[in-house]
Amino acid sequence: MLFYSLMLLPLILGFLAVKTDFYPLKALVTLSCMGIIILYCHLSGYVDNSYRYILTAFLFSIGGDFFLSHKTGPRGERPFWFVYGIGLFFMAHLFYLVYISGEAAFSIIPLLLLLVPFLIYFFTRIYFRLKEMSLKVAVFLYLIISCFSLALAIGFQADGWSKFSFITGIGLIVFSDTCIAEAEFMGLTSLRKLILPTYYAAHIALTIGLLGPLV
């Protein structure tokens, strides 16, 4: 119970990060989640090292957030920084997949239910708004792995609380990324206010999901 109460730390940091848009605070949200996971695993004597996949995914997320947070520099837009950010978030999803795949029952049905509408969304709404081919490829590949991550989370063979937390966490990442796409590519800037809260909530949910089987 003590470690669940520690989740107040990333909640407070997340609130401050949203209010200030200060990158070090943004990084501290995810770093605090990592610290809670590491602390609990060491104090509890947890011997399964698979939790390191989540820690690695969080590290890639911190890097991805750095590039997206600094894609506008003193001299204007840095278009390739957006691609670098997407690439690092892609790696984060890859490690989520590695962690979940060890205890997930894959089913084609949830994957298709996610993949088909998102592909339609990409090619009818987003594709023609992207100017650089590198960005089109990056967004497309990221969409594919995001759908795989969420589909596998749905098939995660864990206790109810952990499974719910992982589905919620990956689902919030997908929702946050969709808000980014709508704000950045479609000009719906009103959605910007949802990006960071859902992104931080995703990491908090994933942390709780990992602590679930450990408690």
N, C-alpha and C positions, 0 to 999 in steps of 0.2 A: 504493500500500500504506500510505503514511503516513496518508492520510485515513481508511482503514478502522480504523487503530489509534486514531485520535481518537474513534472510537465508544465507547471505554472511558469517556469523559467522561459522556455521557448515561446509560451503564449505571451508573456510580457514583452520579450524581445521582438516578437512578431508585431505586436501592437506599435511599439516604438519605431520599428522599421517601416511600417506602413505610413506612419505619421511623418517621418523625416525623410524617407527615401534615401537614407544614408547607407551606402553599401556595406561598411563593416558591421552594422547592425543586422543587415540582411544575412551576411555570412554567419553571424553569431547564432541566429535562429537554428540553422541546420547543425552548426558545430555543437550547440548545447544538446541537441537531440543525440548526436553522436556520443557526446560525453556521458549522457545518461545510460545509453546502451552499453558502452564500455565499462562504466562503473558497476552496473548491475551484473554484467557477465563475469567480471572478475570477483566481485564479492560473493556471488552465488556459486562460484565454481563451475559455471556452465562450460562444457567441454566441446560442444559442437561449434566448429569454427565457421559455419555457414553464415552466421550473422555478419561476418566481414564483408560479404557481398553487398549487404545493405549499406554498410559504412562506406564502401567504395563507391556505390551509387550516389550517396550523399556528397562525397568529395567531388565527383564529376558535376553534380548539380550546383555546388558552390562555384565551380569554375564556369559553368554555363551561365549562371546568374551574373558573374562578373562581366562577361562579354556583352550580355544583353543590357546590363545596367550602364555600360560605358560605350554603347554603340554610337552615341553622339559625342564627339570630342570637341576640343577648342576650335578645330578647323571644319567642323560640320559632321555630316554623317560618315560613319565607317561601315559601309555595306557588308564587307566580309566579316566583320565582328559578329553580325547576326548569324552568319553561316557557322562561324566557330562556336558560338553559343549553342546552336542547334546540334552541332556535332557532339559537344560534351553532354548535352541532355540525352542524345541518342545513346551514348555510352552508359549513362545512368540507367536508362531503360534496359539496356543489355544486361546489366548486373541485377536489376530487379527480376528479369526473366530467369537468370541463372539461379537465383535464390528460390523463386517460386516453383521453377520446373522440377526441382528435386522432390516436391510433394504436391504436385498438381496433376489432376486428371484432365488431359487435353480433350476438348470437344470442338468439332468444326462448327457447330451451330452458333455458339456465342461469338466465335471469331467472324463468321460471315455476317451476323447481325450487326456487328460493329464495323467491319471492313467495308461492306457494300455502301452504306449511307455515307461513311466518311470519304470514300473514294469519289462518290457522286458529288459530295460537298466540295472536295478539292478541285475536281476538274470543271465544275460548273461555276464555282464562286471564287476560288482562290487563284487557280493556275494562271489565268490571263492578267491578274493584277501583279504578278511577279515578273520583274524585268530580266534579272540575271538567271541564266540557266542553272548556275551553281545553287542558287537559292531555291529554284523549283525542285531540283533533285534532293536537296537537303530536307526541305519541307515534306516531300513525298515519302522519303525513306523514314523520316521521323514519324509520320502518320502511320506507316505500316507497323513499325515496332511498337508504337503506343497501343495500337489495337491488339497486337499479340500480348502485350503486358496485361492489359485489362482482361482479355479473354482467359489468360492463364490464371489471373487472380480470381476470376469467377469459379474456376475449377480447383482452387487451392484446397487441399485436403488437410485442414487444420480445424481446431475447435471453433465454435461459432463466433466467439469474440474476435479471435485473431483473423479469421476469414473476413468478417465484416470490416475490420480495420484495414485490411489490405485492399479489399475492393474499394472501400471509401477513399483510401490514400491514392491509389492509382487512378481512380475515377476523378478525383479532384485535380490531379495533374493534367489529365486529358481535358477537363473543363477549363482549367487555367490556360492551357495552351490554345484552346479554341478561342478564348477571350483575347489572347495575344494576337492570333491570326485576324480576328475581326477588327481589333483596334489598329494594328499595324498596316494591314493590307486593305481593309475595307473602310477605314476611316471612322469606325464606331468608337470614338474615344471615350464615350461614357462607360465602356466596359473595362477601362483601365483600372478602375477602383476595385474590381473583383479579382484582378490577376494575382497580386501579392497575397491577400488574405487566403485565397484558396490554395495557393502554392505552399504557404507555411502550414496551413491546416493539413495538407497532404503529408508533409514530413512528420508532423505530430502524430497523425493517424498511423502512418507506417511504423513509427517508433513504438506506439502503443501495441500495434499488432505483433511486433517482434517480442515485446516484453510479455505478451499474453502467455505463450507457452513456457516462458522462463519462470513465471511466478509460481 
